[in-house]
Amino acid sequence: MKLPLYQIDAFAEQPFSGNPAAVCPLTEWLDDSLLQQIAEENNLSETAFFVAEDGKYRLRWFTPVEEVDLCGHATLAAAHVLFTHLGHASDEIVFTSRSGELIVRQCENGLVMDFPASLPQPVVNPPQGLFRGLGVQPEEVLMAFDYIVVLRDERQVRDLKPDFSHWMQLDGRGVVVTAPGKDVDFVSRCFFPRLRVNEDPVTGSAHCETAPYWSEKLAKTALTARQLSARSGTVACQLKGQRVELTGQCADYLQGQITLSI
């Protein structure tokens, strides 16, 4: 069996920046255990698989250890593969997923993803393991599908050195640390040690949580965000009711073939 494989740097204007994702277009679904093995072998934060279904594309994402409900950068990468390499005819792609319909369209500044927004809610009694792993006193702790930890300023976010051993047993997907930005509206860093992704470079899905929070705090619907990982990236966010639009670019890194003797 031979399967096409693309590695795309998402939220990046050039290779070696942004967040790398593997993309495997399929003609039909393979066994879930094989999809998980491929994702583990790729050893990236996410591998995206999609199959054409009734004019749309069914999209799934796997970390090295499990399937997840939503991934922004791998969705961006999958759309880039369809537009750039597979000749998708229209300017819009509709993906179906565990998180409902996700729409990606081309624009002058790259690709725009239309995702469901998730407004984090305050956590009354955060787990002690969250604080032990953090090592600094947060301004606020909230929860959506991740813990959202608000710090005082950008410098605190940049200098943070978490102890991941305390975060392995937290409920939720991971921990997103955020603060007001100096040159952008807000900054963040994203940590998912339970998924064997200690720090994710540029996390599209996290902005489905942080953008609604900062939109409410800053009283504006158009925001610019920067993720302060080593491979930093910028995400343009636009709140539209219960949806959030995230805009970014992609850069090709690798095109190859998976060969399996099964």
DATAUR-V972462 format. One record per backbone hydrogen bond with DSSP energy under -0.5 kcal/mol. CO is the residue of the C=O (numbers start at 1). NH is the residue of the N-H. Records with the same first field share a line. If there is no record, write none. Layout:
CO = NH ; NH
//
This chain:
1 = 260
3 = 258
5 = 256
6 = 8 ; 23
7 = 253 ; 254
8 = 10 ; 21
9 = 251
10 = 19
14 = 17
18 = 20
19 = 10
21 = 8
22 = 48
23 = 6 ; 25
24 = 50
26 = 52
31 = 34 ; 35
32 = 36
33 = 37
34 = 38
35 = 39
36 = 40
37 = 41
38 = 42
39 = 43 ; 44
46 = 22
47 = 62
48 = 24
49 = 60
50 = 26
51 = 58
53 = 56
56 = 53
57 = 59 ; 96
58 = 51
60 = 49
61 = 68
62 = 47
66 = 63
68 = 61
71 = 75
72 = 76
73 = 77
74 = 78
75 = 79
76 = 80
77 = 81
78 = 82
79 = 83
80 = 84
81 = 85 ; 86
82 = 88
91 = 106
93 = 95 ; 104
94 = 57
95 = 102
96 = 59
97 = 100
100 = 97
102 = 95
103 = 114
104 = 93
105 = 112
107 = 110
110 = 107
111 = 113 ; 248
112 = 105
113 = 115 ; 246
114 = 103
115 = 244
118 = 120
121 = 143
122 = 124
127 = 130 ; 131
128 = 132
129 = 133
130 = 134
131 = 135
133 = 163
136 = 138
140 = 150
141 = 123
142 = 148
143 = 121
145 = 173
146 = 144
147 = 149 ; 176
148 = 142 ; 150
149 = 151 ; 178
150 = 139 ; 140
153 = 157
154 = 158
155 = 159
156 = 160
157 = 160
162 = 164
163 = 166
164 = 167 ; 168
167 = 170
174 = 147
175 = 177 ; 191
176 = 149
177 = 189
178 = 151
179 = 187
185 = 181
186 = 226
187 = 179
188 = 228
189 = 177
190 = 200
191 = 175
192 = 195 ; 197
193 = 196
197 = 192
200 = 190
201 = 229
202 = 204
203 = 207
204 = 207
205 = 208
206 = 209 ; 210
207 = 211
208 = 118
209 = 120 ; 213
210 = 214
211 = 215
212 = 216
213 = 217
214 = 218
215 = 219 ; 220
221 = 223 ; 239
223 = 237
224 = 185 ; 186
225 = 235
226 = 188 ; 228
227 = 233
230 = 232
232 = 18
233 = 227
235 = 225 ; 237
236 = 247
237 = 223
238 = 245
240 = 243
242 = 117
243 = 240
244 = 115
245 = 238
246 = 113
247 = 236
248 = 111
249 = 11 ; 12
251 = 9
254 = 7
256 = 5
258 = 3 ; 260
260 = 262
//
